[in-house]
Amino acid sequence: QAQLVESGGDLAQPGGSLRLSCAASGIIFNIFKMGWYRQAPGKQRELVAHITPGLIKEYADSVKGRFIISRDNPKNTVYLQMNSLKPEDTAVYYCNAKLAYSSSEFWGQGTQVTVAS
């Protein structure tokens, strides 16, 4: 039974940092592309960053230079290090796992990130 569990969301001040974690179970983690998405109230879900099995990374323009995605395959965990946080980063952040060629895709429950002073 595939499961993704996010953690690390919290209140943060502008300019601060948070690290989100996504622990996966029930999947062969190392063959999945892992991604972080976010959704703010009244807005559509958007891609924040993803990392392929080959460790190729892509970022939304809005977070380039501030966020870093990484994965630890032995721990079945993907991380999102968020630095220089801005109020517009406020959203529910969701972990995503996608398997190429098969359309297999799984989502976590989300973790709230709020950036405000």
Backbone hydrogen bonds, N-H to C=O, Kabsch-Sander energy under -0.5 kcal/mol:
donor,donor_aa,acceptor,acceptor_aa,energy
3,Q,25,S,-2.5
5,V,23,A,-2.1
6,E,4,L,-0.5
7,S,21,S,-2.2
12,A,114,T,-2.5
15,G,85,L,-3.3
16,G,13,Q,-2.6
18,L,82,M,-2.1
20,L,80,L,-2.7
21,S,7,S,-2.6
22,C,78,V,-2.0
23,A,5,V,-2.4
24,A,22,C,-0.5
24,A,76,N,-3.1
25,S,3,Q,-2.2
29,F,27,I,-1.6
31,I,28,I,-1.7
32,F,29,F,-1.8
33,K,98,K,-3.0
34,M,51,I,-2.5
35,G,96,N,-2.8
36,W,49,A,-3.2
37,Y,94,Y,-2.8
38,R,46,E,-2.4
39,Q,92,V,-2.1
43,K,40,A,-2.3
46,E,38,R,-2.7
48,V,36,W,-3.0
49,A,36,W,-1.7
50,H,58,E,-1.9
51,I,34,M,-3.1
52,T,56,I,-2.4
55,L,52,T,-2.1
58,E,50,H,-2.0
60,A,48,V,-2.7
63,V,60,A,-1.8
64,K,60,A,-1.0
66,R,63,V,-2.3
67,F,63,V,-2.2
68,I,81,Q,-2.4
70,S,79,Y,-1.7
72,D,77,T,-3.1
73,N,71,R,-0.5
75,K,72,D,-0.9
76,N,73,N,-1.4
77,T,72,D,-1.7
78,V,22,C,-2.0
79,Y,70,S,-2.8
80,L,20,L,-2.2
81,Q,68,I,-3.0
82,M,18,L,-3.4
82,M,80,L,-0.6
83,N,66,R,-1.6
83,N,81,Q,-0.6
84,S,15,G,-0.6
85,L,16,G,-2.4
89,D,86,K,-2.3
90,T,87,P,-1.9
91,A,113,V,-1.9
92,V,39,Q,-2.4
93,Y,91,A,-0.6
93,Y,111,T,-2.9
94,Y,37,Y,-3.1
96,N,35,G,-2.7
97,A,106,F,-2.3
98,K,33,K,-2.8
99,L,104,S,-2.8
100,A,98,K,-0.6
102,S,99,L,-1.0
103,S,99,L,-0.9
104,S,99,L,-0.5
106,F,97,A,-2.4
108,G,95,C,-2.1
109,Q,4,L,-0.6
111,T,93,Y,-1.9
113,V,91,A,-2.6
114,T,10,D,-2.3
116,A,12,A,-2.2
116,A,114,T,-0.6
